[in-house]
C-alpha cells in the first residue's frame, strides 16, 4: 500500500463512488494513527463489526499499517455461539 501513495488510479469502487490508491492509503494511515493513539498494553487486536463496504478494507489497511490484528466479528451469530466467540476473542479496541 505504501508504494501506491502517489497513485491516482482507482483502487476501490462502491456504488457510484471511487477512491484512488492515494485516497485509500491516506484514509488507512489516518485510521492507523487513531488506532496507535488508543493502543493499550497487551496484544494489539482490533475487533470490527462491519458490513463488507468501504469501511472494511480501510480498517484492514489501518491495522496493517499500525501492526494490529483485525478481528472480524460476525453479526449474524446469536445466542450461545456468539457468547462463546466473544469470550474467546479479546480485542484491545
C-alpha positions in Angstrom: 0.0 0.0 0.0 2.8 2.4 0.9 4.2 2.1 -2.7 0.9 3.4 -4.1 0.6 6.7 -2.1 1.2 8.7 -5.2 -1.1 6.6 -7.5 -4.2 8.3 -8.7 -5.7 5.1 -10.4 -8.9 3.9 -8.9 -8.4 1.4 -6.1 -12.0 0.9 -4.8 -15.5 1.3 -6.1 -18.7 1.5 -4.0 -21.8 2.3 -6.0 -21.0 5.5 -7.8 -18.2 6.5 -5.5 -14.5 5.7 -6.2 -11.3 6.1 -4.2 -7.8 6.2 -5.7 -4.9 4.3 -4.2 -3.7 7.7 -2.9 -7.0 8.2 -1.2 -7.1 4.7 0.2 -3.5 4.9 1.6 -4.3 8.3 3.2 -7.5 7.1 4.8 -5.9 3.9 6.1 -3.0 5.9 7.5 -5.4 8.3 9.3 -7.2 5.3 10.9 -3.8 3.7 11.8 -2.9 6.9 13.7 -6.2 6.7 15.5 -5.5 3.1 16.5 -2.0 3.8 17.6 -3.1 6.7 19.8 -5.5 4.4 21.6 -3.4 1.4 21.9 -3.4 -0.4 25.2 -0.8 -2.8 26.6 -1.0 -6.4 25.5 -2.0 -7.9 22.2 -2.9 -5.3 19.6 -6.2 -6.8 18.4 -8.9 -4.7 16.8 -12.5 -6.0 16.7 -14.7 -4.8 13.9 -18.3 -5.5 13.2 -18.8 -4.1 9.7 -20.6 -4.9 6.5 -18.5 -5.6 3.5 -18.5 -1.9 2.5 -15.7 0.8 2.1 -15.0 0.9 5.8 -14.0 -2.7 6.0 -10.9 -2.5 3.6 -10.0 0.8 5.2 -9.8 -0.8 8.7 -7.9 -3.8 7.2 -5.3 -1.3 5.8 -5.2 0.7 9.0 -4.5 -2.5 11.0 -1.8 -3.5 8.6 -0.1 -0.1 8.9 -0.4 0.0 12.7 0.8 -3.5 13.2 -2.5 -4.6 14.6 -4.5 -7.8 14.1 -8.0 -7.2 12.7 -10.7 -9.5 14.2 -13.8 -9.5 12.1 -16.9 -10.2 14.2 -19.9 -11.9 12.6 -23.1 -10.0 13.4 -25.3 -13.0 12.3 -24.2 -15.1 15.2 -26.7 -15.3 18.0 -27.0 -16.8 21.5 -24.6 -19.4 22.8 -22.4 -19.3 19.6 -22.0 -15.6 19.9 -21.1 -15.6 23.6 -18.5 -18.3 23.0 -16.8 -16.3 20.3 -16.8 -13.0 22.2 -15.3 -14.6 25.3 -12.5 -16.2 23.2 -11.6 -13.0 21.2 -10.3 -10.2 23.3 -9.9 -7.0 21.4 -7.9 -4.1 22.7 -10.1 -1.7 20.7 
